[in-house]
Amino acid sequence: MLDAIPLERPKTPLLDSIDEPADLRELEVEQLETLAHELREFLLFSVGKTGGHFGAGLGVVELTLALHYAFDTPNDTLVWDVGHQAYPHKILTGRRERMLTMRQPGGLAAFPARGESPYDAFGVGHSSTSISAALGMMVAKRQQRRDKDSHTVAVIGDGAMTAGMAFEALNHAGHLDDNVLVILNDNNMSISNNVGGLSSYFARMWASKPYNFIRSGSKKMLAKLPPALKAVHRAEEYMKGMVSPGTLFEEIGFNYIGLVDGHDTEGLVEILSNIKSLRGPQLLHVVTQKGKGYTESENDPFGMHALSKITPTTAAPANNKPTPTYSQVFGDWLCDIADADDRAVGITPAMGEGSGMRAFAERFPERFHDVAIAEQHAVTFAAGMACEGAKPIVAIYSTFLQRAYDQLIHDVALQNLDVLFAIDRAGLVGEDGPTHAGSFDLSYLRCIPNMLIMTPSDEAETRLMLSTGYHHEGPAAVRYPRGKGPGADINKSLESLEIGKALVRREGQRVALLAFGSLLTPALEAGAALNATVVDMRFVKPLDTQLVTRLAESHELLVTLEENAVMGGAGSAVTEFLAANNCKTNSLNLGLDDSFIEHGKVPQMLAEQGLDAAGIQASIGKRLAEL
């Protein structure tokens, strides 16, 4: 058990001898326990240097070792769900010495990425995709008559299994009746007591060749005697049902094997080696402990899900005014609105903590609904509540709202239902990279009828807009960035803004900067340098068309700024209005490029996109020179 994160690189002689999984398979199985300990030490050290997810990775060290030991990777395909748990996999697959570049500009990605390694079979970041992807790979291999003896393995957590997509894939796999292995990594502590002698015995038995020979052989022999076959099948199900929760998976068409101790490396190797010879869909249910091997993460597996970079303290911290994150601003507002209106309900798809809802969940447990990783359900659930007079507030990350786009259109907007979307992590998200970036929400929201769309420029506006959206009758969205804002003073009232009205923050000449949301701060800096007019647009839909018209008449160039894809974004709304009204003023739309932007530090990423003050000035200077 490790009580502290190593600040110096630990001695890991056995791990240092593993440059790829082929080296791992040269070891004796008894050596894997020592290797597991070294791997945990190195994982903690590297994450301490870079920050990142590590709780899930600590929990799957033994499973990762067993998978690469029992299977011939990369010829055998491993698909990791979400990818939070994939750091041990990266370490074992030739990237050990690059782990200190994790999440850094130009370094390793925070999640599996196909372009990074042949061992990363599928790029991930969102939840519940592994089974579908693995099934597609398996079918394609079969269709092309290649690698007929290779194996396809999907590793999915119990949280990810709550998504409907996972069950859709399971159902399809059972229908195809082909060789695919799904490993359900269950780190829910409430079932750990089921991991004992009897269940382990049955797991080994169900994965063994004799049992499965008898199982399949008896069915073939009795196929012409339906009553006898039915009796055999029923007896088998009764036996399994007494000692396992696998009846559901069996009914879908999987051979269920479990529960298995996910920290028994030798036992896992034995079971996986047996499973390789089985035919048809297999589901191996392993129980692990999130944060295994590190005292603090074992005691607080959720709080230690991820870790910020550890920096040595060399001086006393500056006495800066503490400022809340945007998520905290939302959480405080949510509690206040719930106090004021008993119709207010908070809904989140497994993002309650990240969205700042802990206090609300504690104070109003009957009005807090964490629906697990089920974004589609979250939105339609909110729609149903709105039909009966409740005021649902859906707290969701921008990148995850993409998964519920049909529900947003069909179930909320089409019916003009009273649902407020508090969209967190809008814009660039830094080290988590393109899988988690909220680069597209203005584009995909703006085209939906009945939507009210707001972009706060600071913490105070965030609160005002949340109240505005709440009191608005119909669907409304407030999108705000990750982390902290500029530190604006927050009025604790529940006042609303006049819908569709922008705010001129600086009067200037020739050029007008129309800033939507977070880019107001660099816009003000650039505006001062250029003596330009600067406007906090506030509303993407509806636009303040009166102000835009006045600015078009009095300025040579209108420049829109947004931390969103330029294509179809807020700037597009302005230029569409100008074109429709035959306004001849020149325009320039600045925002995120038509590309997936790799991970890094947000200020650096914005600078590379030309969205810092210097970049804005340069783009405007270039355009003015062309006029």
C-alpha positions as CSV (number, residue, x, y, z in Angstrom):
1,M,0.0,0.0,0.0
2,L,1.3,3.4,-1.0
3,D,0.7,6.3,1.4
4,A,2.1,9.1,-0.7
5,I,2.7,10.0,-4.4
6,P,6.4,9.6,-5.2
7,L,8.1,12.9,-6.0
8,E,11.2,11.1,-7.4
9,R,11.1,8.4,-10.0
10,P,10.8,5.1,-8.1
11,K,13.1,2.2,-8.8
12,T,11.2,-0.2,-11.1
13,P,13.7,-2.7,-12.5
14,L,11.1,-5.2,-13.7
15,L,8.9,-2.6,-15.3
16,D,11.9,-1.0,-17.0
17,S,12.5,-4.3,-18.8
18,I,9.0,-4.1,-20.5
19,D,9.1,-2.1,-23.7
20,E,6.2,-3.8,-25.2
21,P,3.7,-6.6,-24.3
22,A,5.8,-9.2,-26.0
23,D,8.4,-8.6,-23.2
24,L,5.7,-9.0,-20.7
25,R,4.8,-12.4,-22.0
26,E,8.3,-13.6,-21.5
27,L,7.9,-13.3,-17.7
28,E,6.7,-16.1,-15.4
29,V,3.2,-15.5,-14.3
30,E,4.4,-15.4,-10.6
31,Q,6.4,-12.3,-11.5
32,L,3.3,-10.3,-12.4
33,E,2.5,-9.4,-8.8
34,T,5.8,-7.7,-8.4
35,L,5.3,-6.0,-11.7
36,A,1.9,-4.8,-10.6
37,H,3.4,-3.1,-7.6
38,E,6.1,-1.3,-9.7
39,L,3.5,-0.3,-12.2
40,R,1.4,1.4,-9.5
41,E,4.4,3.3,-8.2
42,F,5.4,4.5,-11.6
43,L,1.8,5.5,-12.4
44,L,1.5,7.6,-9.3
45,F,4.8,9.2,-10.0
46,S,4.0,10.1,-13.6
47,V,0.5,11.5,-12.8
48,G,1.9,13.5,-10.0
49,K,4.2,15.2,-12.5
50,T,1.6,15.8,-15.2
51,G,-1.8,15.6,-13.6
52,G,-4.6,13.4,-15.0
53,H,-6.9,10.5,-14.3
54,F,-5.4,7.8,-12.2
55,G,-8.0,6.4,-9.8
56,A,-9.5,4.1,-12.5
57,G,-6.0,3.2,-13.8
58,L,-4.9,2.1,-10.3
59,G,-7.9,-0.2,-10.2
60,V,-7.1,-2.1,-13.4
61,V,-3.4,-2.6,-13.0
62,E,-3.8,-6.4,-12.6
63,L,-6.4,-6.6,-15.3
64,T,-4.3,-4.7,-17.8
65,L,-1.3,-7.0,-17.1
66,A,-3.4,-10.1,-17.4
67,L,-4.9,-8.9,-20.7
68,H,-1.6,-8.2,-22.4
69,Y,-0.2,-11.4,-20.9
70,A,-3.0,-13.7,-22.1
71,F,-3.7,-12.1,-25.4
72,D,-1.4,-11.4,-28.4
73,T,-1.7,-7.7,-28.6
74,P,-1.9,-5.8,-30.9
75,N,-3.0,-8.7,-33.1
76,D,-5.6,-9.3,-30.5
77,T,-7.6,-6.1,-30.2
78,L,-8.2,-4.3,-26.9
79,V,-10.9,-1.5,-26.8
80,W,-11.0,0.6,-23.6
81,D,-14.2,2.4,-22.7
82,V,-13.8,6.1,-21.9
83,G,-10.1,5.7,-21.4
84,H,-9.7,7.0,-17.9
85,Q,-8.2,3.6,-17.0
86,A,-5.8,3.3,-19.9
87,Y,-2.6,4.8,-18.3
88,P,-1.3,1.4,-17.3
89,H,-2.0,0.2,-20.8
90,K,0.0,3.2,-22.2
91,I,2.9,2.4,-19.9
92,L,3.1,-1.2,-21.0
93,T,2.8,-0.5,-24.7
94,G,6.0,1.4,-25.4
95,R,5.1,4.8,-23.9
96,R,6.6,4.5,-20.4
97,E,9.3,7.1,-20.9
98,R,6.8,9.5,-22.6
99,M,4.4,9.5,-19.7
100,L,5.8,12.7,-18.3
101,T,4.5,14.4,-21.5
102,M,0.9,13.3,-20.8
103,R,-1.6,16.1,-21.4
104,Q,1.2,18.5,-22.3
105,P,1.4,20.3,-25.7
106,G,2.8,17.8,-28.2
107,G,2.8,15.0,-25.6
108,L,0.7,11.9,-25.0
109,A,-3.1,12.2,-25.2
110,A,-5.1,11.9,-22.0
111,F,-7.1,9.0,-23.6
112,P,-6.4,6.2,-26.1
113,A,-5.7,7.6,-29.6
114,R,-5.3,5.6,-32.7
115,G,-2.6,7.8,-34.1
116,E,-0.5,7.5,-31.0
117,S,0.0,3.7,-30.9
118,P,-1.0,0.5,-32.8
119,Y,-2.1,-0.8,-29.4
120,D,-4.8,1.9,-29.2
121,A,-7.3,0.2,-31.4
122,F,-10.0,2.9,-31.0
123,G,-9.9,6.5,-30.0
124,V,-12.1,7.2,-27.0
125,G,-13.1,9.9,-24.5
126,H,-16.8,9.6,-24.3
127,S,-18.4,6.7,-22.4
128,S,-20.1,3.5,-23.5
129,T,-18.6,3.1,-27.0
130,S,-16.3,0.1,-26.5
131,I,-18.7,-2.8,-27.1
132,S,-20.0,-1.2,-30.4
133,A,-16.5,-0.5,-31.6
134,A,-15.2,-4.0,-30.7
135,L,-18.1,-5.6,-32.3
136,G,-17.6,-3.6,-35.5
137,M,-13.9,-4.6,-35.6
138,M,-14.7,-8.3,-35.1
139,V,-17.3,-8.3,-37.9
140,A,-15.0,-6.5,-40.3
141,K,-12.2,-9.0,-39.6
142,R,-14.5,-11.8,-40.3
143,Q,-15.9,-10.2,-43.4
144,Q,-12.4,-9.7,-44.8
145,R,-11.3,-13.2,-43.9
146,R,-8.2,-12.0,-42.0
147,D,-6.9,-12.6,-38.6
148,K,-9.5,-15.3,-38.1
149,D,-7.8,-16.5,-35.0
150,S,-7.5,-13.1,-33.4
151,H,-9.6,-12.0,-30.4
152,T,-11.5,-8.8,-29.8
153,V,-11.9,-7.5,-26.2
154,A,-13.9,-4.6,-24.9
155,V,-13.3,-3.4,-21.4
156,I,-16.2,-1.4,-19.9
157,G,-16.9,-0.1,-16.5
158,D,-20.1,-0.5,-14.5
159,G,-20.8,3.2,-14.8
160,A,-20.5,3.1,-18.6
161,M,-22.7,0.1,-18.7
162,T,-25.6,2.3,-17.6
163,A,-25.8,4.0,-21.0
164,G,-28.3,2.6,-23.5
165,M,-25.7,2.4,-26.2
166,A,-23.9,-0.3,-24.3
167,F,-27.0,-2.5,-24.1
168,E,-27.8,-1.9,-27.8
169,A,-24.3,-3.3,-28.6
170,L,-24.8,-6.2,-26.2
171,N,-28.1,-7.1,-27.9
172,H,-26.5,-7.0,-31.3
173,A,-23.5,-9.1,-30.2
174,G,-25.9,-11.7,-28.8
175,H,-27.7,-11.8,-32.2
176,L,-24.5,-12.2,-34.2
177,D,-23.3,-15.0,-31.9
178,D,-19.7,-14.4,-32.8
179,N,-16.5,-14.4,-30.8
180,V,-16.3,-11.2,-28.7
181,L,-15.2,-10.8,-25.1
182,V,-16.8,-8.0,-23.0
183,I,-15.1,-7.4,-19.7
184,L,-17.3,-5.6,-17.2
185,N,-15.0,-3.9,-14.8
186,D,-17.1,-3.4,-11.7
187,N,-15.6,-1.1,-9.1
188,N,-18.8,-0.7,-7.1
189,M,-17.8,-1.5,-3.6
190,S,-21.2,-2.8,-2.6
191,I,-20.7,-6.1,-4.4
192,S,-17.1,-6.7,-3.4
193,N,-18.3,-9.2,-0.8
194,N,-19.5,-11.4,-3.6
195,V,-15.9,-12.1,-4.5
196,G,-15.1,-15.2,-2.6
197,G,-14.2,-18.8,-2.8
198,L,-17.5,-20.1,-4.2
199,S,-18.0,-17.4,-6.9
200,S,-14.4,-17.7,-8.0
201,Y,-14.8,-21.5,-8.2
202,F,-17.8,-21.1,-10.5
203,A,-16.1,-18.4,-12.6
204,R,-13.2,-20.8,-13.3
205,M,-15.6,-23.6,-14.0
206,W,-17.7,-21.6,-16.4
207,A,-14.6,-20.5,-18.3
208,S,-13.1,-24.0,-18.4
209,K,-13.0,-26.2,-21.5
210,P,-14.7,-29.3,-19.9
211,Y,-17.7,-27.3,-18.8
212,N,-18.2,-25.5,-22.1
213,F,-17.6,-28.8,-24.0
214,I,-20.3,-30.4,-22.1
215,R,-22.5,-27.3,-22.3
216,S,-22.3,-27.1,-26.1
217,G,-22.1,-30.8,-26.8
218,S,-25.2,-31.6,-24.7
219,K,-27.1,-29.0,-26.6
220,K,-26.1,-30.5,-30.0
221,M,-27.0,-34.0,-28.8
222,L,-30.4,-33.0,-27.5
223,A,-31.3,-30.6,-30.3
224,K,-33.7,-33.1,-31.7
225,L,-35.3,-33.5,-28.3
226,P,-36.7,-30.1,-27.5
227,P,-38.1,-31.0,-24.1
228,A,-34.8,-32.4,-23.0
229,L,-32.9,-29.4,-24.3
230,K,-35.2,-27.1,-22.5
231,A,-34.6,-29.0,-19.3
232,V,-30.8,-28.8,-19.7
233,H,-31.0,-25.1,-20.4
234,R,-33.2,-24.4,-17.4
235,A,-31.0,-26.4,-15.1
236,E,-27.9,-24.4,-16.3
237,E,-29.7,-21.1,-15.8
238,Y,-30.9,-22.1,-12.3
239,M,-27.3,-23.1,-11.3
240,K,-25.9,-19.8,-12.6
241,G,-28.8,-17.7,-11.2
242,M,-28.1,-19.0,-7.7
243,V,-24.6,-17.6,-7.5
244,S,-24.3,-14.8,-10.1
245,P,-26.1,-11.7,-11.4
246,G,-25.5,-12.9,-14.9
247,T,-29.0,-14.0,-15.9
248,L,-29.6,-10.8,-17.9
249,F,-26.5,-11.2,-20.0
250,E,-27.3,-14.9,-20.5
251,E,-30.7,-14.0,-21.9
252,I,-29.2,-11.5,-24.3
253,G,-26.9,-14.3,-25.6
254,F,-23.7,-14.0,-23.7
255,N,-22.0,-16.7,-21.7
256,Y,-21.6,-15.0,-18.3
257,I,-18.4,-15.6,-16.3
258,G,-18.1,-14.0,-12.9
259,L,-17.7,-12.6,-10.3
260,V,-14.0,-12.6,-10.5
261,D,-11.4,-10.9,-8.3
262,G,-9.9,-8.2,-10.5
263,H,-6.8,-8.0,-8.4
264,D,-5.8,-11.7,-8.6
265,T,-3.4,-11.5,-11.5
266,E,-2.7,-15.2,-11.8
267,G,-6.4,-16.1,-11.6
268,L,-7.2,-13.5,-14.3
269,V,-4.5,-15.0,-16.6
270,E,-6.0,-18.5,-16.1
271,I,-9.5,-17.4,-16.8
272,L,-8.6,-15.2,-19.8
273,S,-6.5,-18.0,-21.3
274,N,-9.5,-20.4,-21.0
275,I,-11.9,-17.9,-22.5
276,K,-9.7,-17.6,-25.6
277,S,-10.8,-21.1,-26.7
278,L,-14.5,-20.5,-26.2
279,R,-16.9,-19.7,-29.0
280,G,-19.6,-17.1,-29.0
281,P,-20.1,-13.9,-27.0
282,Q,-18.5,-14.0,-23.6
283,L,-18.9,-11.6,-20.7
284,L,-16.3,-11.6,-17.9
285,H,-17.5,-9.8,-14.8
286,V,-14.5,-8.6,-12.7
287,V,-14.6,-6.7,-9.4
288,T,-11.9,-4.1,-8.8
289,Q,-11.3,-1.3,-6.3
290,K,-10.9,2.1,-7.8
291,G,-7.7,3.7,-6.6
292,K,-6.3,0.3,-5.5
293,G,-2.9,0.5,-3.8
294,Y,-2.9,4.2,-2.9
295,T,-4.4,4.9,0.6
296,E,-6.0,8.3,-0.2
297,S,-7.7,7.1,-3.4
298,E,-9.0,4.0,-1.8
299,N,-10.5,6.1,0.9
300,D,-11.9,8.6,-1.5
301,P,-12.2,7.0,-4.9
302,F,-14.4,9.7,-6.4
303,G,-12.5,12.7,-5.0
304,M,-9.3,11.1,-6.3
305,H,-10.6,10.2,-9.7
306,A,-8.1,12.6,-11.2
307,L,-5.2,14.6,-9.9
308,S,-3.8,18.0,-10.6
309,K,-0.1,18.4,-11.2
310,I,1.9,18.5,-8.0
311,T,4.0,21.6,-7.8
312,P,6.5,22.1,-5.0
313,T,5.8,25.2,-2.8
314,T,8.7,27.5,-2.9
315,A,7.1,30.7,-1.6
316,A,4.0,31.8,0.2
317,P,1.1,32.1,-2.1
318,A,0.0,35.6,-3.2
319,N,-3.0,37.0,-1.2
320,N,-5.3,37.0,-4.2
321,K,-9.0,37.4,-3.9
322,P,-10.5,33.9,-4.1
323,T,-12.8,33.5,-7.0
324,P,-15.3,30.7,-7.7
325,T,-15.3,28.6,-10.8
326,Y,-18.1,28.9,-13.3
327,S,-19.4,25.5,-12.0
328,Q,-19.4,26.9,-8.5
329,V,-21.3,29.9,-9.6
330,F,-23.9,27.6,-11.2
331,G,-24.1,25.5,-8.0
332,D,-24.7,28.5,-5.8
333,W,-27.3,29.8,-8.1
334,L,-29.1,26.4,-8.2
335,C,-29.4,26.3,-4.4
336,D,-30.7,29.9,-4.4
337,I,-33.3,29.3,-7.1
338,A,-34.4,26.1,-5.4
339,D,-34.9,28.0,-2.2
340,A,-37.0,30.6,-4.0
341,D,-39.1,28.1,-6.2
342,D,-40.0,24.6,-5.2
343,R,-40.6,23.7,-8.8
344,A,-36.8,23.8,-9.5
345,V,-35.3,20.4,-10.2
346,G,-31.6,19.6,-11.0
347,I,-30.8,16.9,-13.5
348,T,-27.4,15.6,-14.5
349,P,-26.0,12.6,-16.5
350,A,-23.3,11.5,-13.9
351,M,-21.7,15.0,-13.8
352,G,-23.1,16.2,-10.5
353,E,-19.8,16.8,-8.8
354,G,-18.1,18.3,-11.9
355,S,-21.1,20.6,-12.5
356,G,-21.0,22.0,-9.0
357,M,-24.2,20.3,-7.7
358,R,-22.9,18.7,-4.5
359,A,-24.5,21.3,-2.2
360,F,-27.8,21.1,-4.1
361,A,-27.8,17.3,-3.9
362,E,-27.3,17.5,-0.1
363,R,-29.8,20.3,0.5
364,F,-32.5,19.1,-1.9
365,P,-32.0,15.4,-2.4
366,E,-35.6,14.9,-3.5
367,R,-35.1,17.4,-6.3
368,F,-31.7,16.1,-7.4
369,H,-31.6,13.5,-10.1
370,D,-28.4,11.9,-11.3
371,V,-29.5,9.7,-14.1
372,A,-26.1,8.1,-14.6
373,I,-24.3,8.1,-18.0
374,A,-27.6,8.5,-20.0
375,E,-27.6,11.9,-21.7
376,Q,-30.5,11.1,-24.0
377,H,-32.6,10.0,-21.0
378,A,-31.6,13.1,-19.0
379,V,-33.0,15.5,-21.7
380,T,-36.2,13.6,-22.3
381,F,-36.7,13.0,-18.6
382,A,-36.5,16.8,-18.2
383,A,-39.0,17.2,-21.0
384,G,-41.4,15.0,-19.2
385,M,-41.0,16.9,-16.0
386,A,-41.7,20.2,-17.8
387,C,-44.9,18.8,-19.2
388,E,-46.2,18.5,-15.6
389,G,-45.2,22.0,-14.5
390,A,-41.8,21.4,-13.0
391,K,-38.8,23.6,-13.9
392,P,-36.0,21.2,-14.8
393,I,-32.4,22.4,-15.0
394,V,-30.2,20.1,-16.9
395,A,-26.5,20.5,-15.9
396,I,-24.4,19.0,-18.7
397,Y,-21.1,19.4,-20.4
398,S,-21.1,20.8,-23.9
399,T,-19.4,17.8,-25.4
400,F,-21.9,15.4,-23.7
401,L,-25.0,17.3,-24.8
402,Q,-24.0,16.4,-28.3
403,R,-25.1,12.8,-27.4
404,A,-28.6,14.0,-26.8
405,Y,-29.1,16.1,-29.8
406,D,-32.2,14.3,-31.1
407,Q,-33.9,14.6,-27.7
408,L,-33.0,18.3,-27.5
409,I,-34.7,18.9,-30.9
410,H,-37.6,16.5,-30.8
411,D,-38.5,16.2,-27.2
412,V,-37.8,19.7,-25.9
413,A,-37.5,22.4,-28.6
414,L,-40.2,21.0,-30.9
415,Q,-42.7,21.1,-28.0
416,N,-41.3,24.4,-26.7
417,L,-40.9,23.0,-23.3
418,D,-39.7,24.9,-20.3
419,V,-36.2,23.4,-19.8
420,L,-33.0,25.2,-18.9
421,F,-29.7,23.8,-20.0
422,A,-26.7,24.8,-17.9
423,I,-23.9,23.9,-20.4
424,D,-20.5,23.6,-18.7
425,R,-17.1,23.2,-20.3
426,A,-18.0,25.3,-23.3
427,G,-15.1,26.2,-25.6
428,L,-11.6,24.7,-25.1
429,V,-10.9,22.5,-22.1
430,G,-7.2,22.3,-22.1
431,E,-5.4,19.0,-21.2
432,D,-8.4,16.8,-21.8
433,G,-8.2,17.6,-25.5
434,P,-10.6,17.4,-28.4
435,T,-12.8,14.6,-27.0
436,H,-14.0,16.9,-24.2
437,A,-13.8,20.3,-25.9
438,G,-17.1,22.2,-26.1
439,S,-16.4,23.6,-29.6
440,F,-19.7,23.2,-31.3
441,D,-22.6,24.0,-29.0
442,L,-23.4,27.5,-30.4
443,S,-23.4,26.0,-33.9
444,Y,-25.7,23.0,-33.1
445,L,-28.0,25.0,-30.8
446,R,-28.4,28.1,-33.0
447,C,-30.2,26.3,-35.8
448,I,-32.9,24.9,-33.4
449,P,-36.2,26.9,-33.3
450,N,-37.5,28.1,-30.0
451,M,-34.0,28.1,-28.4
452,L,-32.8,31.0,-26.2
453,I,-29.0,31.0,-26.2
454,M,-26.8,33.1,-23.9
455,T,-23.0,33.5,-23.6
456,P,-21.9,35.0,-20.3
457,S,-18.6,36.9,-20.3
458,D,-17.9,36.6,-16.6
459,E,-19.2,35.1,-13.3
460,A,-21.8,37.9,-12.7
461,E,-23.3,37.5,-16.1
462,T,-23.5,33.7,-15.7
463,R,-25.7,34.1,-12.7
464,L,-27.9,36.7,-14.4
465,M,-28.3,34.6,-17.4
466,L,-29.2,31.5,-15.5
467,S,-32.0,33.4,-13.9
468,T,-33.0,34.8,-17.2
469,G,-33.2,31.3,-18.7
470,Y,-35.0,30.0,-15.7
471,H,-37.8,32.6,-15.9
472,H,-38.0,32.4,-19.7
473,E,-40.9,30.2,-20.9
474,G,-39.4,27.8,-23.3
475,P,-36.1,26.0,-23.8
476,A,-33.0,28.1,-22.9
477,A,-29.3,27.5,-22.7
478,V,-26.4,29.2,-20.9
479,R,-23.0,28.1,-22.0
480,Y,-20.0,28.9,-19.9
481,P,-16.3,27.8,-19.8
482,R,-14.3,25.4,-17.7
483,G,-12.5,26.8,-14.6
484,K,-12.5,30.4,-13.4
485,G,-13.5,33.7,-15.1
486,P,-12.0,37.2,-14.8
487,G,-13.2,37.6,-11.1
488,A,-16.3,39.8,-11.5
489,D,-18.3,40.7,-8.4
490,I,-21.4,38.6,-8.2
491,N,-24.8,40.0,-7.2
492,K,-26.6,37.3,-5.2
493,S,-30.0,38.3,-6.4
494,L,-32.1,36.3,-8.8
495,E,-32.6,39.2,-11.3
496,S,-32.9,38.6,-15.0
497,L,-31.6,40.4,-18.1
498,E,-33.7,41.9,-20.9
499,I,-33.7,39.2,-23.5
500,G,-31.8,40.0,-26.7
501,K,-30.0,43.1,-25.5
502,A,-26.3,43.5,-25.8
503,L,-24.1,45.8,-23.7
504,V,-21.6,48.3,-25.2
505,R,-18.5,48.1,-23.0
506,R,-16.3,50.5,-24.9
507,E,-16.9,53.2,-27.5
508,G,-14.4,53.5,-30.3
509,Q,-14.0,54.2,-34.0
510,R,-13.7,52.3,-37.4
511,V,-13.8,48.8,-35.8
512,A,-16.5,47.2,-33.6
513,L,-15.6,44.0,-31.7
514,L,-18.7,41.9,-31.0
515,A,-17.7,39.5,-28.3
516,F,-19.8,36.4,-27.4
517,G,-18.9,35.1,-23.9
518,S,-15.4,34.3,-22.7
519,L,-13.5,36.3,-25.4
520,L,-14.8,39.6,-24.0
521,T,-11.6,40.0,-21.9
522,P,-9.1,39.8,-24.8
523,A,-11.5,41.8,-26.9
524,L,-11.4,44.7,-24.4
525,E,-7.6,44.6,-24.4
526,A,-7.5,44.5,-28.2
527,G,-10.1,47.2,-28.4
528,A,-8.1,49.6,-26.2
529,A,-5.1,49.1,-28.3
530,L,-7.0,49.8,-31.5
531,N,-9.4,52.4,-30.2
532,A,-12.3,50.1,-31.2
533,T,-15.8,49.8,-30.0
534,V,-16.3,46.6,-27.9
535,V,-19.6,45.0,-27.3
536,D,-20.6,42.2,-24.9
537,M,-23.2,40.6,-27.1
538,R,-24.6,38.3,-24.4
539,F,-27.3,36.7,-26.6
540,V,-26.6,34.6,-29.6
541,K,-30.3,33.9,-30.1
542,P,-32.0,36.3,-30.3
543,L,-29.4,38.7,-31.6
544,D,-29.5,42.4,-30.6
545,T,-30.2,43.3,-34.3
546,Q,-30.9,46.9,-33.5
547,L,-27.4,47.4,-32.1
548,V,-25.8,45.4,-34.9
549,T,-27.5,47.6,-37.5
550,R,-26.3,50.8,-35.7
551,L,-22.8,49.5,-35.5
552,A,-22.8,48.5,-39.2
553,E,-23.8,52.0,-40.1
554,S,-21.2,53.7,-38.0
555,H,-18.1,51.4,-38.4
556,E,-16.0,50.2,-41.3
557,L,-15.5,46.7,-39.9
558,L,-17.5,44.4,-37.6
559,V,-15.5,41.7,-35.9
560,T,-17.2,38.8,-34.1
561,L,-15.4,36.8,-31.4
562,E,-16.4,33.4,-30.0
563,E,-14.8,30.4,-28.3
564,N,-16.8,28.1,-30.7
565,A,-16.3,26.8,-34.2
566,V,-16.5,29.7,-36.6
567,M,-18.7,27.6,-39.0
568,G,-22.3,28.1,-38.0
569,G,-21.5,29.9,-34.8
570,A,-22.5,33.2,-33.3
571,G,-20.4,35.1,-35.9
572,S,-22.4,33.4,-38.6
573,A,-25.6,34.7,-37.0
574,V,-24.3,38.3,-37.4
575,T,-23.1,37.9,-41.0
576,E,-26.4,36.2,-41.9
577,F,-28.3,39.1,-40.5
578,L,-26.1,41.6,-42.3
579,A,-26.5,39.8,-45.6
580,A,-30.3,39.4,-45.2
581,N,-30.6,43.1,-44.6
582,N,-28.3,44.2,-47.4
583,C,-25.8,45.8,-45.0
584,K,-22.6,46.6,-46.9
585,T,-20.3,46.8,-43.9
586,N,-17.2,44.6,-43.9
587,S,-17.2,41.7,-41.4
588,L,-14.6,39.3,-39.9
589,N,-15.5,36.2,-38.0
590,L,-12.9,35.0,-35.4
591,G,-13.3,31.7,-33.6
592,L,-12.1,28.2,-33.6
593,D,-10.6,26.7,-36.7
594,D,-12.3,24.0,-38.7
595,S,-10.2,21.3,-37.0
596,F,-10.0,19.2,-33.9
597,I,-7.6,21.1,-31.6
598,E,-5.2,19.0,-29.7
599,H,-4.7,19.2,-25.9
600,G,-2.6,21.8,-24.2
601,K,-2.9,24.9,-21.9
602,V,-6.0,26.9,-22.7
603,P,-4.2,30.3,-23.0
604,Q,-1.6,28.8,-25.4
605,M,-4.4,27.1,-27.4
606,L,-6.3,30.3,-27.7
607,A,-3.1,32.2,-28.8
608,E,-2.4,29.5,-31.4
609,Q,-6.0,30.1,-32.7
610,G,-5.4,33.9,-32.8
611,L,-7.9,34.5,-30.1
612,D,-5.7,36.2,-27.5
613,A,-5.5,40.0,-27.6
614,A,-2.4,40.0,-29.8
615,G,-3.9,37.6,-32.3
616,I,-7.1,39.6,-32.4
617,Q,-5.2,42.8,-33.1
618,A,-3.1,41.0,-35.8
619,S,-6.2,39.7,-37.6
620,I,-7.9,43.0,-37.5
621,G,-4.8,44.8,-38.7
622,K,-4.6,42.4,-41.7
623,R,-8.2,42.9,-42.6
624,L,-8.0,46.7,-42.3
625,A,-5.0,46.7,-44.6
626,E,-7.1,44.9,-47.3
627,L,-10.0,47.5,-47.2
